[in-house]
Amino acid sequence: MTTEQRTKLNALYLRTYADSRQIRKEIGQMKSLLFKEAATKKFKSKDINELTSRIIDADQRRLNLMFRALEEMQTIVGTGEDKKELYEYLRQYDYPGTGLR
């Protein structure tokens, strides 16, 4: 990989990581609220259904974010059989702020 590709991938990773983390935090908060509501209301109540729908929507936003990041990554490094090893490395990469090797 070129230095420019590493820089772009690192920026993409950090941005995607931060955005995904925020969505996961929102989902966690909504799940906590869901369980509190479930303890005091019928499971099929309007509030429970609304919270469940919001959790599903947030998870869909997270998935869309990940797919957009994958598309951007493909734009940066390309695709093809010769990229398998690189994509495997990137799939396992999970250390924000340390930069790509």
C-alpha positions as CSV (number, residue, x, y, z in Angstrom):
1,M,0.0,0.0,0.0
2,T,1.1,3.5,-0.7
3,T,1.4,6.1,2.1
4,E,-1.6,7.9,0.7
5,Q,-3.7,4.7,0.8
6,R,-2.6,4.1,4.4
7,T,-3.5,7.7,5.3
8,K,-6.9,7.5,3.6
9,L,-7.7,4.1,5.2
10,N,-6.7,5.3,8.6
11,A,-9.0,8.3,8.3
12,L,-11.8,6.1,7.1
13,Y,-11.3,3.6,9.9
14,L,-11.2,6.2,12.6
15,R,-14.3,8.0,11.2
16,T,-16.2,4.8,10.8
17,Y,-15.1,3.5,14.2
18,A,-16.3,6.7,16.0
19,D,-19.6,6.8,14.1
20,S,-20.3,3.1,14.7
21,R,-19.4,3.4,18.4
22,Q,-21.8,6.3,18.8
23,I,-24.6,4.3,17.2
24,R,-23.8,1.3,19.4
25,K,-24.0,3.5,22.4
26,E,-27.4,4.8,21.3
27,I,-28.6,1.2,20.8
28,G,-27.3,0.2,24.3
29,Q,-29.2,3.2,25.9
30,M,-32.4,2.3,24.1
31,K,-32.1,-1.3,25.1
32,S,-31.7,-0.3,28.7
33,L,-34.7,1.8,28.5
34,L,-36.6,-1.0,26.7
35,F,-35.9,-3.4,29.6
36,K,-37.0,-0.7,32.1
37,E,-40.2,-0.2,30.2
38,A,-40.7,-3.9,29.8
39,A,-40.5,-4.3,33.6
40,T,-43.5,-2.0,34.1
41,K,-45.6,-2.3,31.0
42,K,-47.0,-5.0,28.8
43,F,-44.5,-6.1,26.2
44,K,-46.8,-5.2,23.3
45,S,-47.4,-1.7,24.5
46,K,-47.0,1.3,22.2
47,D,-43.8,2.5,24.0
48,I,-42.2,-0.9,23.8
49,N,-43.0,-1.2,20.1
50,E,-41.6,2.3,19.4
51,L,-38.4,1.6,21.3
52,T,-38.0,-1.7,19.4
53,S,-38.4,0.1,16.1
54,R,-35.9,2.7,17.1
55,I,-33.3,0.0,18.0
56,I,-33.9,-1.7,14.6
57,D,-33.5,1.6,12.8
58,A,-30.3,2.4,14.6
59,D,-28.9,-1.0,13.8
60,Q,-29.7,-0.5,10.2
61,R,-27.9,2.9,10.2
62,R,-24.9,1.1,11.7
63,L,-25.0,-1.6,8.9
64,N,-25.4,1.1,6.2
65,L,-22.4,2.9,7.7
66,M,-20.3,-0.2,7.5
67,F,-21.3,-0.9,3.9
68,R,-20.5,2.7,2.9
69,A,-17.1,2.3,4.5
70,L,-16.5,-1.0,2.6
71,E,-17.3,0.7,-0.6
72,E,-15.0,3.6,0.2
73,M,-12.3,1.1,1.2
74,Q,-12.7,-0.6,-2.2
75,T,-12.3,2.7,-3.9
76,I,-9.0,3.3,-2.0
77,V,-7.3,-0.1,-2.4
78,G,-9.3,-1.8,-5.2
79,T,-10.7,-5.3,-5.4
80,G,-9.6,-8.6,-6.9
81,E,-7.9,-11.9,-6.0
82,D,-4.6,-10.1,-5.4
83,K,-6.3,-8.1,-2.6
84,K,-7.5,-11.1,-0.5
85,E,-4.6,-10.9,2.0
86,L,-5.0,-7.1,2.4
87,Y,-8.7,-7.4,3.1
88,E,-8.1,-10.2,5.6
89,Y,-5.6,-7.9,7.4
90,L,-8.1,-5.0,7.3
91,R,-10.9,-7.3,8.6
92,Q,-8.8,-8.1,11.7
93,Y,-7.6,-4.5,12.2
94,D,-9.1,-3.1,15.4
95,Y,-6.8,-0.6,17.0
96,P,-8.0,3.0,16.5
97,G,-5.4,5.7,16.5
98,T,-2.4,3.4,15.9
99,G,-2.4,3.7,12.1
100,L,-2.2,1.0,9.5
101,R,1.0,-0.9,8.9
